[in-house]
Amino acid sequence: MAGVIYKGVRATDGRKVQLSATDNPENSAGASILANELGAANGIATLDGSSLVVQEPASTSVSATINSIAKRDGTGDVLVPVTPTSQNAAASKSYTDALTASSRSWKELLLVPEQLTDGVSGGINQAFAAAIAVDLVSGDTFIITDGTTTETFTAVGAAPASFEFVAGSGIATTTANLVATINADSTLWAAVAATEIGPYFSSPLSPAIVVYRQLPSAANADRCYGTIANAQADVQVLTFGAGTVDYSTLDSMQFDLSSTDPAFQYAGFGRIVGTLIPSETHRAVETSAAYTWDATAELWQQSSTPASSNPAKGSTTYAAAAPSYAEANGLLPSLGDFGYFYKGATDTVYHLFRRSVAAGTLADFGIVEMT
C-alpha cells in the first residue's frame, strides 16, 4: 500500500473519506478516493475490536455468482440457490428435505387400496370420503365436481336410470346403490364402500363412501356437494384438502354436505407415475395392508398381510365366483370376523374375507388374494 495518501473508510457505508480537510483526496496514482468509492476490503468496516459489518452493495446475490456477497434473510439465515450448482456448493433446506423424502420407502397413509393404479398411467388417485348418517329419500342429490366436470347422482324410489340410485331401504343399501351408480356412470370418478374409516367421523359412521379418481391426476381439485331434503347434516363429508400430508385422521376435516359447490379441494393428494419412487410403500386404512411400487413391472404389489386384532376363524370352500353371503355367514358369524376361503379343493389361491356389515351383499366383504 506504499504511496497511498487517503486516510479513512466511513464505518456506516464503507466509503472512502477524508479524515480532515487537509487530507489529500487522491492516491499516489492520481485516482480519486472520494465520491462513492468503496473503501478497504470491498465494503467491510470495523465496528469495534471484535465484530465486522458487511454493507449490501449492488453485487449481493442469492444466485451462484462469482465474487458476490451472499445475502441473509430477515432471520439472519444465509440465502443460497434452491438447487446446488456444484459438488461443493451449499444446499438449501428445501433441497435436502426433498432428498430425505425421496429416500424414504414408507410414505403417506391412504384410505383404500383402490387409490393405487398400475401401469404407465398409474400412480395414486386423489380421494375424499362421505357417509350417510340418515337414509336419503327420492330427490336427494350427491354431486361430484373438479370445477370443470360436474356429475349429479340423484336418489330415486325405484327403477333407476343413468346417474340415479335407489334410496330409502336403509343406509347400507343406499350406500351400496350410490357406489354402484358412481362406478357405472361416472366418467372421471369411482367409489368404494369402506368400513374401517368410520372412526374418522366425530360419531363413527359405517359404511363410508370413498370417492377417488379413476386415473391419477396432477390437478387435485375434486370435491362434492348436493341437496338433502331433510337436512344437509344427513350426509357427512371428510376432506383432505390442499396442504394435508396424507389421509390420516390428523389431516381430515369433517363437514355437513354443502348445498352449493364449496369451490375448494376436498380430495387429498394424488400422484402421477412419473413422481413415484421405486419401492415406495403405502398402507391403506381399509385393509391395514401395505402396498409397494414395483417400478420395473409398473405395478403396486401388496407387501404385507392385513393387520387384524380379530384372528381368522378358519377356512372353507366356496362354490360361486365369490363366496355367497350364506357361505360366509356360517364361517363368520360376527361383524369384523376374518376367515379364509378357497374355490374348490385344488385351488391354490386363497382369499381373506372380513365380514363388515350385517347385510347380504357381496359388498360386505373385503377381498385380498393370498397365495
C-alpha positions in Angstrom: 0.0 0.0 0.0 3.0 2.3 -0.4 2.2 5.7 -1.7 -1.5 5.7 -0.8 -2.4 9.0 0.7 -6.1 8.6 1.8 -6.7 8.4 5.5 -10.0 6.7 6.3 -13.1 4.5 5.5 -16.5 5.5 6.8 -17.9 2.7 9.0 -21.6 3.4 8.2 -21.3 2.6 4.5 -17.7 1.6 3.7 -17.0 4.6 1.5 -13.5 6.3 1.4 -13.4 9.6 3.1 -11.0 12.4 4.2 -10.5 12.5 7.9 -9.8 16.1 7.7 -9.9 18.9 5.2 -6.2 18.8 4.7 -6.2 15.1 3.6 -5.2 14.5 0.0 -8.2 13.2 -1.9 -6.0 11.2 -4.3 -3.8 8.3 -4.0 -0.3 8.1 -5.4 -1.6 7.0 -8.8 -3.7 10.1 -9.0 -7.0 8.4 -8.7 -9.8 9.9 -6.7 -10.6 8.2 -3.4 -13.8 10.1 -2.6 -17.4 10.3 -4.0 -19.0 6.8 -4.0 -15.9 4.6 -4.0 -15.8 1.7 -1.6 -13.0 1.6 1.0 -10.9 -1.2 2.5 -11.9 -4.9 2.0 -14.6 -4.0 -0.5 -17.1 -2.6 2.0 -16.1 -4.3 5.2 -15.6 -1.9 8.0 -14.7 -2.4 11.7 -17.4 -1.5 14.2 -15.4 -2.4 17.2 -12.4 -4.6 18.2 -14.2 -7.9 17.6 -17.1 -7.5 15.1 -17.5 -6.6 11.4 -20.5 -5.4 9.4 -20.9 -6.2 5.7 -22.7 -3.5 3.8 -25.0 -4.6 1.0 -23.6 -3.3 -2.3 -25.4 -4.0 -5.6 -23.3 -7.1 -6.1 -25.0 -9.1 -3.3 -26.8 -12.1 -4.7 -28.8 -15.3 -3.9 -27.8 -16.9 -7.2 -24.5 -18.6 -7.7 -22.5 -15.6 -8.9 -18.7 -15.4 -8.7 -17.3 -13.0 -6.1 -20.8 -11.8 -5.0 -21.5 -11.4 -1.3 -24.2 -13.8 -0.1 -27.5 -12.3 1.2 -29.2 -13.0 4.5 -32.9 -13.1 5.1 -34.9 -11.4 7.9 -34.0 -14.1 10.4 -30.3 -13.9 9.6 -30.1 -17.1 7.5 -27.7 -17.1 4.6 -29.7 -17.5 1.3 -28.4 -19.9 -1.3 -29.8 -21.3 -4.6 -32.6 -23.9 -4.1 -30.5 -26.4 -6.0 -26.8 -26.6 -5.5 -24.8 -25.7 -8.7 -21.6 -27.6 -7.9 -20.3 -30.6 -5.9 -19.0 -28.3 -3.1 -21.9 -25.8 -3.0 -24.1 -25.3 0.0 -27.5 -27.0 -0.2 -30.8 -25.3 0.7 -33.3 -26.7 3.2 -35.9 -27.4 0.5 -33.3 -29.4 -1.4 -32.2 -31.5 1.5 -35.8 -32.1 2.6 -36.7 -33.3 -0.9 -33.7 -35.7 -0.9 -34.8 -37.1 2.5 -38.4 -37.6 1.4 -37.4 -39.3 -1.8 -35.2 -41.7 0.0 -37.9 -43.0 2.3 -39.8 -46.1 1.2 -42.6 -45.8 3.7 -44.8 -42.9 2.6 -48.3 -41.5 3.2 -51.3 -43.3 4.6 -54.1 -43.9 2.1 -57.8 -44.7 2.7 -58.4 -47.6 0.4 -56.1 -49.7 -1.9 -58.3 -48.7 -4.9 -56.4 -45.4 -4.8 -53.5 -47.2 -6.3 -53.3 -47.6 -10.1 -50.9 -49.8 -12.1 -49.3 -49.2 -15.5 -47.8 -46.4 -17.5 -50.8 -44.2 -16.5 -50.6 -45.3 -12.9 -49.9 -43.6 -9.6 -52.1 -42.6 -6.7 -55.6 -41.4 -7.1 -56.8 -38.4 -5.0 -59.8 -39.2 -2.8 -62.2 -37.9 -0.3 -64.9 -39.6 1.8 -68.5 -39.2 2.7 -71.0 -41.2 4.8 -74.8 -41.2 5.1 -75.9 -40.6 8.6 -79.7 -40.6 7.9 -81.1 -42.5 5.0 -81.7 -40.5 1.9 -85.0 -40.1 0.0 -86.1 -39.6 -3.6 -84.9 -36.3 -5.0 -81.8 -36.0 -2.8 -78.6 -35.4 -4.8 -74.9 -36.1 -4.4 -72.8 -34.1 -6.8 -69.1 -34.6 -7.6 -67.0 -31.9 -9.4 -63.5 -30.8 -10.1 -64.6 -27.3 -11.2 -64.7 -28.4 -14.8 -66.6 -31.6 -14.9 -69.7 -31.9 -12.7 -71.8 -35.1 -12.2 -75.0 -35.3 -10.4 -76.3 -38.5 -8.8 -80.0 -38.4 -7.8 -81.8 -40.6 -5.4 -85.0 -42.3 -6.7 -87.5 -44.7 -5.2 -87.2 -47.4 -7.9 -86.1 -48.3 -11.4 -83.0 -46.0 -11.6 -81.8 -44.5 -14.9 -78.3 -43.3 -15.6 -76.9 -41.2 -12.7 -79.7 -42.4 -10.4 -79.6 -44.6 -7.4 -82.3 -46.2 -5.3 -82.6 -44.8 -1.7 -84.8 -45.4 1.3 -84.1 -49.0 2.1 -81.5 -48.5 4.8 -78.2 -46.7 5.0 -76.1 -49.7 4.0 -78.3 -50.4 0.9 -78.5 -46.8 -0.2 -74.7 -46.5 0.2 -74.1 -49.6 -1.9 -76.5 -48.3 -4.6 -74.8 -44.9 -4.7 -71.4 -46.6 -5.0 -72.6 -48.8 -7.8 -74.1 -45.9 -9.7 -70.9 -43.8 -9.5 -68.9 -46.8 -10.8 -71.3 -47.5 -13.6 -72.0 -43.9 -14.8 -69.1 -41.6 -13.8 -66.6 -40.6 -16.5 -63.9 -39.4 -14.0 -64.6 -40.9 -10.7 -65.0 -44.3 -9.0 -66.2 -45.2 -5.5 -65.9 -48.0 -2.9 -67.8 -48.7 0.3 -65.4 -48.6 3.3 -65.9 -49.7 6.8 -62.6 -49.1 8.5 -62.7 -45.3 8.2 -65.8 -45.0 10.3 -63.8 -43.7 13.3 -62.6 -40.8 11.2 -66.1 -39.2 11.8 -66.8 -37.5 15.1 -69.6 -40.0 15.5 -68.5 -43.2 13.8 -70.3 -43.9 10.6 -70.2 -47.1 8.5 -70.1 -47.9 5.7 -68.5 -44.8 4.3 -68.1 -43.9 0.6 -64.6 -43.2 -0.7 -64.7 -41.3 -3.9 -61.5 -41.4 -6.0 -60.2 -40.6 -9.4 -60.3 -43.4 -12.0 -56.8 -42.3 -13.1 -54.2 -40.3 -11.3 -54.1 -36.6 -11.9 -51.6 -33.9 -11.0 -54.5 -31.4 -10.6 -56.2 -32.1 -7.2 -59.4 -30.2 -7.1 -62.1 -32.9 -6.5 -65.0 -32.1 -4.1 -68.7 -32.8 -3.6 -71.9 -31.1 -2.6 -75.7 -31.8 -3.0 -79.1 -31.1 -1.7 -80.8 -33.2 1.0 -84.5 -32.6 1.7 -84.3 -33.5 5.4 -81.0 -31.8 6.4 -77.6 -31.3 4.9 -76.2 -33.0 8.0 -77.7 -36.3 6.9 -74.5 -36.7 4.7 -71.2 -36.1 6.4 -68.0 -35.4 4.3 -64.4 -35.9 5.2 -62.0 -33.6 3.4 -58.2 -34.0 2.9 -57.6 -30.8 1.0 -54.6 -28.7 -0.1 -51.7 -28.8 2.3 -52.6 -32.0 4.0 -49.8 -34.6 4.4 -51.8 -37.8 3.9 -55.1 -39.5 4.6 -54.8 -39.8 8.3 -57.3 -38.6 11.0 -55.0 -35.8 11.8 -55.3 -34.4 8.2 -59.1 -34.8 7.8 -61.8 -32.3 8.4 -65.5 -33.1 8.7 -68.4 -31.1 7.3 -72.1 -31.4 6.6 -72.6 -31.9 2.9 -72.6 -28.4 1.3 -75.7 -27.4 -0.7 -73.6 -25.5 -3.2 -70.2 -26.0 -4.7 -67.7 -25.3 -1.9 -65.1 -24.3 -4.6 -62.2 -25.7 -2.7 -60.4 -29.0 -2.8 -61.8 -31.9 -0.7 -59.6 -34.6 -2.1 -56.2 -35.3 -0.7 -53.0 -35.6 -2.7 -52.7 -37.6 -5.9 -49.5 -38.7 -7.6 -48.8 -39.5 -11.2 -46.5 -42.3 -12.2 -43.5 -40.1 -13.0 -43.3 -38.9 -9.4 -43.3 -42.3 -7.8 -40.1 -43.6 -6.4 -39.1 -47.3 -6.6 -40.3 -49.3 -3.6 -42.3 -46.5 -2.1 -44.8 -48.1 0.2 -48.2 -47.0 1.4 -50.6 -48.6 3.9 -54.4 -48.5 3.3 -56.6 -47.9 6.3 -59.4 -50.1 4.9 -57.3 -53.3 4.6 -54.5 -52.5 7.0 -52.2 -53.9 4.3 -49.1 -52.3 2.7 -48.6 -51.8 -1.0 -45.2 -51.2 -2.7 -44.5 -49.7 -6.1 -42.6 -52.1 -8.3 -41.0 -49.6 -10.8 -39.8 -52.3 -13.1 -43.2 -54.0 -13.6 -45.1 -50.7 -13.1 -47.3 -52.5 -10.5 -48.4 -51.9 -7.0 -47.5 -55.1 -5.1 -49.2 -56.0 -1.8 -46.3 -56.3 0.6 -48.0 -57.2 3.8 -51.0 -59.2 5.0 -53.8 -57.2 6.6 -53.2 -56.5 10.3 -56.1 -57.6 12.5 -56.8 -58.0 16.2 -59.5 -60.4 15.2 -57.8 -63.6 14.0 -59.1 -65.7 11.1 -61.7 -68.3 12.2 -60.8 -70.9 9.7 -61.3 -71.7 6.0 -63.8 -73.3 3.8 -64.5 -73.8 0.1 -67.0 -71.7 -1.9 -69.0 -72.6 -4.9 -69.7 -69.4 -6.7 -67.2 -67.0 -8.4 -67.0 -65.3 -5.0 -68.4 -66.5 -1.7 -72.1 -66.0 -1.2 -73.5 -64.4 1.9 -74.8 -67.7 3.0 -71.5 -69.5 2.6 -69.7 -66.7 4.5 -72.3 -66.4 7.2 -71.6 -69.8 8.7 -67.9 -69.2 9.0 -68.0 -65.5 10.0 -70.9 -65.1 12.4 -69.8 -61.8 13.9 -69.2 -58.4 12.4 -65.4 -57.9 11.8 -64.7 -61.6 11.7 -61.9 -62.8 9.4 -61.8 -66.1 7.5 -60.0 -67.8 4.6 -61.9 -69.1 1.6 -60.8 -71.1 -1.4 -62.6 -72.1 -4.5 -62.6 -75.9 -4.7 -60.2 -78.3 -3.0 -57.5 -77.9 -5.7 -57.4 -74.1 -5.9 -54.1 -72.7 -4.6 -55.4 -69.2 -4.4 -56.9 -68.3 -1.0 -59.0 -65.2 -0.2 -59.1 -63.5 3.1 -62.5 -62.1 3.9 -63.8 -59.8 6.6 -67.4 -59.6 7.4 -68.1 -55.9 7.6 -71.8 -55.2 7.8 -74.9 -57.3 8.5 -76.4 -57.2 5.0 -76.4 -60.0 2.5 -74.5 -58.5 -0.4 -71.0 -59.1 -1.9 -70.0 -55.6 -0.8 -70.0 -56.9 2.8 -66.6 -58.5 2.3 -63.2 -57.1 1.7 -61.1 -59.4 -0.5 -57.4 -59.8 -0.5 -55.8 -62.6 -2.6 -53.4 -64.8 -0.7 -51.0 -67.3 -2.2 
